[in-house]
């Protein structure tokens, strides 16, 4: 499934994500890439500092429907 075909619910879940700080230098991280696979969204973050190579991977399960 392509990212453009996902629902607004997924956007809301992802927007609740707290600001990421680099585990190596403490600078703010920015979203670098995202992939949807098997009902989960994987988001790669990269450090915004030019000389730092810090990265972070976040996995979010998509819960659609009522419980």
C-alpha positions in Angstrom: 0.0 0.0 0.0 1.3 3.4 -0.9 1.6 6.2 1.6 -0.8 8.4 -0.4 -3.5 5.7 0.0 -3.5 5.7 3.8 -6.2 7.2 6.0 -6.3 10.5 7.9 -6.3 8.4 11.1 -2.7 7.4 10.4 -1.7 11.1 10.0 -3.3 11.9 13.4 -1.4 9.0 15.1 1.9 10.1 13.6 1.4 13.7 14.4 1.1 12.9 18.2 4.7 11.7 18.1 6.9 13.7 20.5 9.8 15.8 19.2 12.8 13.5 18.7 16.2 14.3 20.1 19.4 12.8 18.7 20.7 10.0 20.9 24.3 11.0 20.0 24.4 14.8 20.3 21.0 15.9 21.7 20.0 18.1 18.7 16.6 18.0 17.2 15.9 15.2 14.7 13.8 15.5 11.5 11.8 12.8 9.7 14.0 11.4 6.9 11.9 8.5 5.5 8.8 6.5 6.2 7.5 3.0 5.1 4.2 1.3 5.7 4.4 -2.5 6.0 2.2 -5.2 7.6 -0.1 -2.7 9.4 2.7 -0.6 10.8 4.5 2.6 9.9 8.2 2.7 10.2 9.6 6.3 10.5 13.4 7.1 10.2 14.6 10.2 11.8 18.0 11.8 11.1 19.9 14.4 13.2 19.6 18.0 11.9 23.2 18.8 12.9 25.4 18.7 9.8 28.3 16.9 11.4 26.3 14.3 13.2 25.1 10.9 11.9 22.6 10.1 14.6 19.5 8.2 13.5 16.3 6.9 15.2 13.7 4.4 14.0 10.2 4.6 15.2 7.5 1.9 14.6 3.8 2.8 14.9 1.1 0.1 14.8 -2.1 1.2 12.9 -5.2 0.5 14.8 -8.2 0.9 12.5 -11.8 0.1 13.4 -13.6 0.0 16.7 -12.7 -2.2 19.7 
